[in-house]
Amino acid sequence: MVLPVDPATDRLTRRMRSPDFEDWKRKVKSVAGCTRPVHLSGRWAIQDAHSGAELAARSGQIMTPCGNRRESVCPACSDRYAADAFHLLRAGLSGGSKGVPDTVAEAPRVFVTLTAPSFGAVHNRRVSPKTGKTMPCACGSYHHEHDPARGQPIEPDTYDYLGHMLWQAHVGPLWNRFTTYLKRHLARAAGIGSREIGHHARVSYAKVAEYQRRGVIHLHAVLRLDGPTGPTDPPPGWATTDLLSDAIRTAARAVSVTAPEVDGQRRVLTWGEQLDVRPIRAANASQLENERGEITEDRLSAYVAKYATKGTSTAEAVDKPIRSQGHLDMLAINPHHRRIIQTAWDLGAPVACPDCHPNHPHTGDGCPCHSRTGSCPTCHGGGQVSRTTREHYLRPDTAPVVDPLDALKLRRWAHMLGFRGHFLSKSKHYSTTFQRIRADRRDYRHHQALDELGVTDDQITVINHWDMVSVGHDSPEETELAEAIAHRIRLDRQQRYEHEKRRN
């Protein structure tokens, strides 16, 4: 009896049996299983600086990783980004590497979670902290962990989508104002003038944004009190963890930002009522928290780095900007996220396309945008032109009046549900940078190659010339196989880590 062959298995088998599969597999492993690799064609060579003789050379086509941080786009590159984020965060917590002294572990440090206010009741799954039992939702039902209804409004018609979107767009100003207020409250608690705080202490931080199921973000931040010049300078004697925690709570409650006027109303935006402030303790503990609510350095670094690779949802991420209403209509997203995006799209200013305006959004003599009531189907998908754009066309000799609402660029960030900030950011003096971490990795590989040849930098000349050919794999089968290779590499790395952990 001959068993039927699954079509999916059959097409994967055919690709694995093709003559060039081993060469393709070797290239995919070199980029750790990247699912959207950049294909380059060219030549690389190492020549003797005196004789010009080639010591090593390579030509043809190679792959380089795409470098996308989103797990939903490329798991392999997302893993690398998360690892870099872990080391960046860990260096600022413990020091001793990446140019950060180990004395930072003695500075006052706290882990803060800033939340969003409520814009309407949503379906959720509450668990009792005492018994661990699931509690009923406000709708009266019990939701399982993967219930798609979780995060969806209980009453969609009364949910404040406009407030949700405006709050998301102002998270950056809210955070900036929070750090300003924090310095003022620290100065007041220390008995010095607010303008003098910079001469006594510096607040260093690293923060990451996490999307909740309801499509709104929380900010998780590590804050540290340093001396005035940064981590190499010890903090002043009055700087304690309790003083920093109290100042954070006071500053978070005092912060507010006024949004641009919409429909004759100006909204005052604040942080949500939930605020979590936890001291950070040394890394020599085995559990995430102790009885005093403190959190450990290692677990915290891994916890925060994980969120740096997430999209707008754990299951439904809109990973590219939305270019038109038709593009939005084609997105396979839940109704709640669709209404948030539609709100941002309807309220946002139209964006000019490069075909109609190749040099600047306000240059295009033949564009219907010049008409007071006209619209440009090419640029704006048939939508009306914003007041800022129209007035600049009608009066090109004067600078356009910037509309505060247009300045939010809501259409540009609609795919982010209105959030306009970076997922992971830090202050200048917190720790090292992604650029330095990646440069160190390149230098390591470079000197590894030189050691194999037995030469040094001053003895050779490196020649590199590569041209981009394409992006991504040639077929769905190759993408699936690359994902499998990335998964295997990830498992091998985890096994090595667990083995070394048990050995030590």
N, C-alpha and C positions, 0 to 999 in steps of 0.2 A: 504494500500500500504506500503510495507516494503522498506525503503530506503537502498541503498547499504552502506556497512561499509567500510570506508577507511582503507586499510591494515596497514598504519602507525599508525592510531589512535587505531586500534584493538590490535596491538602488545604492544603499550604503556599501553592500558587498562588492558591487561592480566598481565603485570608486576605490575601495581598498585593494582590489586586484589589478588596478590600472598600473601600467609600467612606471609612471612617475610618482606613485604614491609615497614611496619611502623618502624621496627627495622633498616632496611637499610636506610630509610629516616632520622631517628634520627642521624645515623652515618654521613650521608652526610651533614646534617645541622651543625654538630659539626666541619666540615672542610670547612664550608661556601660555599658548592657546588663545591668543587674541582673536576675537570673532570679527573684527573689522580692521585687519592689518592694512598698512599702507605699503603698496608694492613699488619698489624703486629699482631702477635699472642704471647701471654705471660701473664704476671701477674704484677699488681701494688698493693702495700699495704703501709699503714702508721701504724707503730707499736709504742707502748709506749716504750720510750728509757730505762725505768727501769724494767717494768714488762714483756715486750715483747708481751703484748696483742695487737691484731689487732684492731685499731680504725676505719679503713676503708680499703676496698680491692676491687679489680676488676680483673677479668681474662677473657680470651677468645680472640676474635679478635676485633681490633679497626682500625680506619683509621687515617692517618695523612696527611696533605696537601703536595702536591708535591713541592711547593715553586718556581715553574717556573715563571719568571718575564714576559714572553712573553704573550701578550694578545691573540695571535693566538693559543697558546698551552693550556692555562688554564686561562680563564677570572677571576675566583675567586682569584687565587693566584696572578694574575697580579694586581687586585684591591688592595690587601694587600701590594704588593710591591710599588705601586703608592702612597698609603697612607704613608708608611714609608719614601719614597723619599720626599714627601711633607713636613713632619715634619723635615727631615734632612735639606732640603733647607730653610725652614721657620725659623729654629733655627739660622741659619747663617745670616739671614737677619734682624730679629727682636730681637733675644736673649730672655733672661728672662726665658729660659727653656733649658733642655738637657745639663746643665752645661755651657751654653754660656751666658755671661752677657748681659743685655739689652742695654749697652752702644754701642754695635756694630751698632745699628740703627743710631748712630750719625757719624759713620765713612763714608768716601767716598766710594760709592757703585755704580757700573754700570752694566748694562746687555748688553752683547756683542754677536753678531752673526757673526761667521766667515764662509765664504762660499767657495765652490769649484770653480775653473776656468771652463770655457766652453771647452768641448771636441767635440762639434758639436751641431748644432741647433736641438731642439726637439720640438714636438708639445706641446703647452701650451694654457692656458686659461687666458688671460690678462684682467684685469678689470681697467678701468680708475679711478684713485684716486679722481678725481673731480666730475665726473658724476655718477660713479658706473656702467656704462654700459660696457658690454663685448666688448673687442677689438679683431680684427681678428688675428689669428695666423700667423706666418711667411709663412705658407703654403697657406694662403689665406682663410682658412675656419674658422668657429666659432665652438669651442669645448664646449660641455656641461660639467658640473662639474664631472660627472662620466664616461666620454668618455674614453674607454680603450686606445685610441691612445695617450692620454696625457702622456708625459714623454718618448715617443718612438722617436727615431731619425727620422728627416725628410729625411735624406739621410744616411741610415745605412752603405752603402759601404764606405763612407768617414768619418764616426764617429771614433774618436780616442779611440778605446777600450783599447789599450795598455796603453796610457797615463792615461785613467780613472782608470784602475786597479792599476797602479803604484802609482798614487796619493792617492788612498784609502789606500794602504798599508803603506804609509808614513805620515798619518795624526798624528799619535803619535809623531814621531820626529818633525813634523812641530809645534805641540802644545808645546812640550818641548822647542824648540828653541824660540818660541814666548814668553814664560814666562821668558826666560833668557834675551832676548832683551828688554822686558818690564822693567825689573829691571834696566838694563843699562840706558834706556831712563829716567826712574824716577830719577836715581842718577844724570844724567846730568842736568835735569830740576831743581833739588834741589841744584845743585852746590857742590855735594860731589863725591868722587871717587866711581866707580862701585863696588869695593870690600868692600866698607864701607856701602853699602845700607842696609845690614843685621843688622847693629848696630843701624839703625834709623827707618826702617819700614819693614813690611812683607806683601807680596801679598798673600792673601788667596782667594781660588776660589772653585767653584763647577761647573761642566760642564756636558752636556748631548749631545749625538749624535742623530740627526734626519735624517732619510733617506728621500730624495726627490723622486719624481716619476721617475726621470731619473736614479735612482739607485745610486746616490752619496749622501754623507752625508754633513750636515751643523752642526757646533758646536754652541750650545747656552751655554753661560757661565755667571755666576755671579762672579764678581771680587770685592774684598774689600781690602782697605788699612788699615792695623792694625799697632800697635806698634811692636817693634822688637820681643817681646815674644808671640805675638798672640792677640786674641780678648780681653784678660784681660788687655792689655796695650794700652793706647790711642795712636792714630797716631800722628806723629810730626805736628807742626804747619804749615809747608809748604804743607802738604798733603791735597789737595782739589779734588773735583770731576772733575773739569775742567782739572786740571793737569793730573789726572789719565786717563781721556778720550783722551787727546792729546797724551799721551805716548802710549796708546793702538793703536791709529791710526798709529803712527809712527812705532811702533814695527811690526805691522801686515804687513806693506808695505815693511819692510826691510828683512823679513824672507824668506829664501829659503833653500831647501834641494836637494842634487844631488842624483838621483836614480842610482842603479847599471846599468852597461852597458848592453844593449840589442840590438842585431843586429848592433854592432859597434857604438851605439849612447847612450849618457848619457843625461838624461832629467833633467832640473832644475825645481823643483816643488815649487810652491808658493800658497798662498791663492788667492781666487777669488777677482775680483774687487769690488764686493758688500760687504760692511762692515757696520754693524749697531751697534752704540754705544749709549745707552740710560741711563741717570741717573735713579736711583731708589729712589722713595719717600716713605713716610710713608704710613701705611696701612689704614689710615682713609679717603680713597677716594672711591667713588662708581664706577668709571670707570677705564678701563685698562690703558688709557693714558690721559694726560691732554694736554693743548695747547702747552706746551713746549717739548712734546715728552717723558715725564717721565713715568715710569711704576710703578705700586704699588706692595707692597711686597706680599700680599696674592694671587693676581691674577698671579703674576710671579711664585710663588711656585707651584701653580696648573698647570700652563702652562708648566713649565719645567718638572715636575713630570710625566705629561702625556706622554712625549716622551721617558721616561725611560722604558716604557713597550712595545714599538713598535718593530716590526721586520724590515726586509729589505724593506717592503712595507706595506701600509695600507691594501692591499688586497691579496698580494702574498708574503708570508714570507717563506723562506727556513730555517726551524728551527733546522735542524740537519746537521752535517758535511757530506760531500759527500765522499763516500768511493771508488767509482769506476766510470769509464766512463759509465757503464751500469746504475748505480744509477742516474747519471746526465741525461741520455737519458730518464729516466722514469719520471722526474720531470715535473709537470704541471705548467710551468711558462711562462711568456711572452718572445718573441724572443729576446728582448733587454737584459733582465736579463740573459737569457741563454748564450748570446754571451759574456757578462762580465764574467760569471762563467767559460765558456769554455776557455777564454783567460787566466784566472788565473790557470786553470787546466793544460793547455798545457805548460805554462811557469814554473809552479811550479815543485819542486823536488818530485819524487815518495816517498811514505811513506810506510815503512815496516809494515807488519801486525803482530800481536802477535802470530799467529799460526806458522809462519815461523821463527820469531825472538822473542822468549818468554821473553828474558832478556834485550835485547838492539837491536836497529835497525841494529847494525853492528855485530851481532852474529848469525850464522846459517851456520854451516860447509857444509851442503848439499844443500845450496841455489844456484840456477843458477846465482845469483848476482855476484858470484866469477868470472864468465866469463867476459872478457873485453867487449864483445858485447852482452852478454846474457841478458835475461830479466826473471823476475820471475812472472808468471801469478797469483800466489797466493798473492804476495805482491803488485805488481805494475800494475795489470790488463793488463799485456802484454806490458807495456811501458818500455822504456829504463831506465837504472839505471843512477842516477845523477853522475856527475863527482866526487863530494865529496865522495859519497858512494863507487864508483868503485875504486878510488885511495886508500881508506882506506882498502878495501878488498885485493888489490894487494900488499899493503905495510902495513900490520897490526902492524908492529913494530913502526910505526911513527904515530903521531897525524894527523888526516885528515885536509886538508886545507879547511877552511870554505869559500864556494862560497857566496858572498854577496847576490846573487839572491836566492840561496837555503835558506839563513838565513831568508828570508821573509816568508817562509812556506806558499806559496800561495795556495797550494792544501788544506792545513788544514783550511784556512780561505776563501776558494772559495764560500762557502754557504753564507758568509757575504759580498759577492761582493768585496772581497779584504780587507775590513776594519778589522783591527786586534786589535782594542782597546776595552775598556769597554764602554757600553752605558752611564753609569753614574759613574763619578769619582769626587774626591775632594781632595784638599790639606789637610794636616794633621791637621791644626789649623782652618779650616773653621767652623766646627761645630762638632756635635756628629757623631757616626758611626751607620751603620745598625746593627752591633753586639750589641751595647748598647741598641738600640731601641728594638730589639727582646728580649734581656735579661730582660729589664724592663717589657715587656709584659708577659714573663714567670714568673717573680717574682710576678707580680700582680695576676695571676691565682693561683700561688702556695699559696700565703698568703690568697687569697680568700677562698681556700679549707681549710686552717688551721683555719680561723676565724669561718667557719661553724662547725668545730669540737671543737672549743674552746681551742685550744692548740697553742703552739709556737714552733719555730724551735728547741730550746734546749730541748724540751720535747719528741721529736719523732725521729724515724728512718724511712726513706723512702726507700722502696725496689722497684726497677724497673728492669724487665727482659723481653725484647721483641725481637722476631725474625721476620725478613721480610718474608712474604708469597708471595705477588705478588704486581704488580703495575697496576693501572688502574681499570676500571669497567669491569664487566664480560660480558657485552653485549652492543651493540649500544643503546638499549633502556635505559639502566641505565645512559649512558653518556648524552643522550638527557634530561632525567629527572633531572640529576645533573645540567646541564646548566640552566634549567628552575628554579631550586631552587636557584642557584646563582643569576639569574636575579631578582628573587623576593626579595632576601636579599638585593641586591643593590638598588632596588626601595624603600624598606622600610627605608633603611639608608638615602637615599636622601630626603625622605619625613620628616623624623625626623629632618634632618639638616635644611630644609626649615622652618619647624614649629618653631624650636628654634630660627632661624634667625628672623622670623617675631615677635616672642615674645620679643626678645631683642631689 
